[in-house]
């Protein structure tokens, strides 16, 4: 008997600001711009891409393109999306 599987979608688990913030913090800690863009896209999908695009002053298709994994969005786009998500970016000292 074959086991039925489904693709994992992290957006299904981002049901609070705290969960979204933890997810984005983990993505930022990787230092991988492509991964961070993809993670922002996941959070935006969890919140409703059309609503986030409107809040960020962007078209929905433009937002999908800017926040797909592999993208390199401009900092202004990232900041507008983070604000539309109701989150904020903060800095902390690196532990070297």
MODANOR-V34264 format. One record per residue. N is the residue number from 1. PHI is phi in whole degrees, 0 to 359 (999 if undefined). BURIAL is 1 if it has 9 or more other C-alpha atoms within 8 Angstrom, else 0. D_CENTER is the distance of its C-alpha to the mean C-alpha in Angstrom with 2 decimals. Layout:
n->N phi->PHI burial->BURIAL d_center->D_CENTER
n->N phi->PHI burial->BURIAL d_center->D_CENTER
This chain:
n->1 phi->999 burial->0 d_center->37.25
n->2 phi->282 burial->0 d_center->33.83
n->3 phi->274 burial->0 d_center->30.75
n->4 phi->274 burial->0 d_center->28.30
n->5 phi->236 burial->0 d_center->24.66
n->6 phi->230 burial->0 d_center->21.42
n->7 phi->297 burial->0 d_center->18.18
n->8 phi->282 burial->0 d_center->15.73
n->9 phi->236 burial->0 d_center->12.68
n->10 phi->299 burial->0 d_center->10.42
n->11 phi->302 burial->1 d_center->9.25
n->12 phi->293 burial->0 d_center->12.92
n->13 phi->253 burial->0 d_center->12.83
n->14 phi->262 burial->1 d_center->10.25
n->15 phi->261 burial->0 d_center->13.13
n->16 phi->211 burial->0 d_center->13.33
n->17 phi->299 burial->1 d_center->12.00
n->18 phi->295 burial->0 d_center->13.28
n->19 phi->296 burial->1 d_center->11.53
n->20 phi->296 burial->1 d_center->8.01
n->21 phi->296 burial->1 d_center->9.41
n->22 phi->296 burial->0 d_center->10.95
n->23 phi->297 burial->1 d_center->8.15
n->24 phi->292 burial->1 d_center->6.40
n->25 phi->299 burial->0 d_center->10.10
n->26 phi->297 burial->0 d_center->10.97
n->27 phi->296 burial->1 d_center->8.63
n->28 phi->299 burial->1 d_center->10.14
n->29 phi->294 burial->0 d_center->13.46
n->30 phi->288 burial->0 d_center->13.62
n->31 phi->74 burial->0 d_center->14.10
n->32 phi->264 burial->0 d_center->12.91
n->33 phi->303 burial->1 d_center->11.41
n->34 phi->299 burial->1 d_center->10.80
n->35 phi->293 burial->1 d_center->9.02
n->36 phi->297 burial->1 d_center->6.72
n->37 phi->300 burial->1 d_center->6.16
n->38 phi->297 burial->1 d_center->5.85
n->39 phi->295 burial->1 d_center->3.55
n->40 phi->299 burial->1 d_center->1.20
n->41 phi->297 burial->1 d_center->3.98
n->42 phi->296 burial->1 d_center->4.71
n->43 phi->295 burial->1 d_center->4.14
n->44 phi->297 burial->1 d_center->5.68
n->45 phi->297 burial->1 d_center->8.03
n->46 phi->296 burial->1 d_center->8.93
n->47 phi->268 burial->1 d_center->9.93
n->48 phi->107 burial->0 d_center->11.54
n->49 phi->302 burial->1 d_center->10.52
n->50 phi->297 burial->0 d_center->13.96
n->51 phi->294 burial->0 d_center->13.89
n->52 phi->291 burial->1 d_center->10.77
n->53 phi->300 burial->1 d_center->12.36
n->54 phi->298 burial->1 d_center->15.59
n->55 phi->296 burial->1 d_center->14.51
n->56 phi->268 burial->1 d_center->13.16
n->57 phi->73 burial->0 d_center->16.35
n->58 phi->235 burial->1 d_center->15.10
n->59 phi->285 burial->1 d_center->16.24
n->60 phi->300 burial->1 d_center->14.25
n->61 phi->294 burial->0 d_center->15.21
n->62 phi->297 burial->0 d_center->14.38
n->63 phi->293 burial->1 d_center->10.79
n->64 phi->304 burial->1 d_center->10.66
n->65 phi->294 burial->0 d_center->12.51
n->66 phi->289 burial->1 d_center->10.59
n->67 phi->249 burial->1 d_center->7.17
n->68 phi->277 burial->1 d_center->9.07
n->69 phi->297 burial->1 d_center->9.73
n->70 phi->104 burial->1 d_center->12.68
n->71 phi->280 burial->1 d_center->11.88
n->72 phi->227 burial->0 d_center->12.74
n->73 phi->292 burial->1 d_center->11.61
n->74 phi->292 burial->0 d_center->13.96
n->75 phi->301 burial->0 d_center->13.44
n->76 phi->298 burial->0 d_center->14.52
n->77 phi->294 burial->1 d_center->11.78
n->78 phi->301 burial->1 d_center->9.09
n->79 phi->295 burial->0 d_center->11.35
n->80 phi->294 burial->1 d_center->11.94
n->81 phi->292 burial->1 d_center->8.47
n->82 phi->301 burial->1 d_center->8.20
n->83 phi->296 burial->1 d_center->11.71
n->84 phi->296 burial->1 d_center->11.28
n->85 phi->282 burial->1 d_center->9.00
n->86 phi->79 burial->0 d_center->12.03
n->87 phi->242 burial->1 d_center->10.75
n->88 phi->219 burial->0 d_center->12.24
n->89 phi->267 burial->0 d_center->12.10
n->90 phi->228 burial->0 d_center->15.30
n->91 phi->246 burial->0 d_center->17.43
n->92 phi->220 burial->0 d_center->19.66
n->93 phi->298 burial->0 d_center->22.50
n->94 phi->283 burial->0 d_center->21.95
n->95 phi->262 burial->0 d_center->24.21
n->96 phi->265 burial->0 d_center->26.18
